[in-house]
Amino acid sequence: MRRRVAAVVIIVVLVLLLIWGLVSCGGGKNEEPTPAASVSSSSSAAPTTESSSETTSASASESPSETTSSVVKDPNATCTLSDLIITARSDRPSYGPQDTPIFYMSVDNPTAADCEIDLDAQPLRFEVYEMATNRRVWADVDCTQSEATGKRVFEAGKATTFEAQWSRASSAPQQCEGREPVAPGGYFLHGVVGDNPSAAYTFNLG
């Protein structure tokens, strides 16, 4: 009887060991997908980095194009003498008896195209007129060369400034001998390029 009981116990222990072994092997197989899931997770993170890199690259490439476009000239635009905006002024509104006026002329090109002007054919000049009579009393080109000559390019979107000084003596074209000082009073100035004049700028001589 004891031998039979011992044999049964041994059989039961063997069965339990077999079952435990099978369960252990089955459990090991169930845990294998864990590394696979880890690989899948890291491969899904890679596209995120690439997408971010592409976005940054796009932003970097767009910024210079915006900066460039603000200064690029329009190839379809044109500019002529009449497009130029000319303004004139002096260094002060009134002068004492011994003061000599200094004049300034600004030539502004507001278009999107460079403007090439032949200043030999379209002279740049300063002209002074007597306010009471509207009589022209002086121009810098009467007795001296213009402040600018030859072909001149006035760049798109830029202004160019010229300067001249007046001795307060009258003049006329090709009449530079025996010039007389002009009388005290009100005068006005024009800056002119070709047939494009500035608005009148008024000043007084004491």
PyMOL commands that set and color helices and strands:
alter all, ss='L'
color gray80, all
select helices_A, chain A and resi 2-31+33-69+81-83
alter helices_A, ss='H'
color red, helices_A
select strands_A, chain A and resi 85-90+94-95+102-108+115-118+124-130+136-139+151-154+159-165+185-193+196-197+201-205
alter strands_A, ss='S'
color yellow, strands_A
deselect
rebuild
show_as cartoon
